[in-house]
Amino acid sequence: MHKNNNKWAHFWATLSLLLLLSFAVKANQAPIENINGVPVDMAIEKQLDKYLTTSGEEGVDSKALLFGVLEKISSETPVATRARALSYEAYWHYYEGNTELAFETLDKLFNLAENTELADVKVEALATQLELVQYEGKYGEAFLLLSDIEIHLSSARMPRLRYFAHNRISRVYADWNRYDDALRHLLAAQEAVSETNNERTPIRQQYLDYSIAVIQSELKNWEGALSTINKAIEHAKQNGLTYDLPDFYLQKSYIEAGMGNREASLNSLRKAYDTAESGDRIYLLPTILNNFGDHYMYEEDWEKARSHLLEALELAEEVEDVWMAQTIHFNLGFVEVHQGNTEAGLKEMTDAVQFYRDEELTKKVEAMLGELAQAYEFAGLYQKQAETLKEQVALSKEHYQSDQQKNLANLQQLYETKDKEQQIELLERQNELKEQLLEINQQRNMIWLLLGVVALFATVFVFIMYRKARKANLRLKAANSMLADQSLKDPLTGLWNRRALQKEMDERKKHGERRDAATQSDGLILLDLDFFKRINDQYGHAAGDEVLAEVSRRLQMICRDSDKLIRWGGEEFLFLVRNVDDENLKELSERILNELAKKPVRYEGYEIPVTTTIGFIRLPFSGVSEKQMDWEKVLQVADMALYMGKAHGRNRACGVTELHVSYEEAQAILETDLSEALSNKWISMETIEGPEAPQDPS
């Protein structure tokens, strides 16, 4: 009896100890909260915010802070918090020069993303990959990642992550000179920041304002750019974030110069100088003083220009900025030429150009050659001027071709990789179906064996199994057909996709179809829905999908059997029109404008007006052989025509109809700046205004 009592006492003591331990563990667990419905460990999130805010500050051990957080991560930590920590770890290794370890950490992040349904975690992984591949100079690979990240981004909920991803995407679009798309994503990033209220909010808002102003400047939207940079300056002053004020005033000076307000531009330069000097950003002063010199050179006040440039040179040498020093020498030489000291001035300019040649900074050389040619012209050395301009044109062409080849190589390599992945997936599915067919054949053999045992039973059984085998064969054929079709179709609209067009054009090249211009040739009509982001923002992404599906149906009604209608991406569609002349192409473009605008799209009681902007062109273009100007180059011209239509008010079709000079003469400009080709009267352009779209009564 005594022994039994000891056993029970031991049992209750053990149970009590376990209960106390469980309470202690729960008490030590960090509180799990959520951000817009996404579970996070708020304590770790705050430590990661601190790491982000203090990183790089003097006296702060950023490594200890980050890896101290990483040690606290466990399988119990919410997946969104784990993903953020892994993203920061990947960046840390990359900044420290350990690229291999950075991408190994990125692989861990993707493994995490593959095992969760949270769109935010997938966006964290893709946005981190996007930034790292761009750092690696793989611009084509970065561009092809955009569609994947934008799909998941539409479902992401965390403001920090949406800001990060939209901001990252905008930089990729800016690298490809897609400034409208870059601006669209910066505005989306700004919307995400407006949903936050923490220590990082004013810093992010200020950075976005500056980035938006830069993009607006690239688009020559001077009024908008000035308003945005003024907003950035005001925020910086209000929040005490004055470190970047010199950069803001420099951008403001550039904007005001673009607007023709030289006095205001000069005043902004003075403020840039004062804030750089007082903010301990001495290394910026040579750049600012050089801009002063540029200003007075433009005003042809050579003495003032010389004075500021000499001061800039002294400071550049003091801070050991050898590249800026050479730029200043170049400008001083320009001043010397205009003050009559021709020989010394030209030598100073050519020495600076040679410095950049030796450094292999050929784009800087290209920019300098234009001003050197002006100096030769002023000095009356016209032969030297012609030689310099010829070299500049050759360099420009070389840079363009080099960039194009690099981007096309990156895109082609990634396309082939994705194509192989798809082929492997198709083969795996086909093998699964073949295994099923093999099993069916084995069952059929068993039926024949059973025939000798029970004839009647076997006959019935054979009949049943035969039907089963036949259905399986039909399913196999249907599955194979479906897989082949799916790889060439857009899942939302059912239209052909880019891969289908690539296949079509490969066949065209293979068979040598219509290689030279003819009376009737093919046509390309590229259209982009106007203000599609507003539809998604106002009515929701489901409404946007319905608009895309309805637009597809209307376009299919217009499309002939011989034509091909492709969903080119996002809200873009492409017609490959067979056997058309210029008049047919204009009529079809006008018909598309009218068909889309004639009545709004109905969705859940709303009437959503839809218009589009079009760029159209014939293929081959204006008698130029497709060996010189293939379909991709022709489509690029149509894309530029479309963006000119966007810039001039949307709801219109702009078609490039004729080339008035040789293709060799126009090639460099035609492939980069359509507006300049139009200004030079090298091309003809037709513009068709669209009808006024009915307004949404809501």
Disulfide bonds with the S-S distance in Angstrom:
none
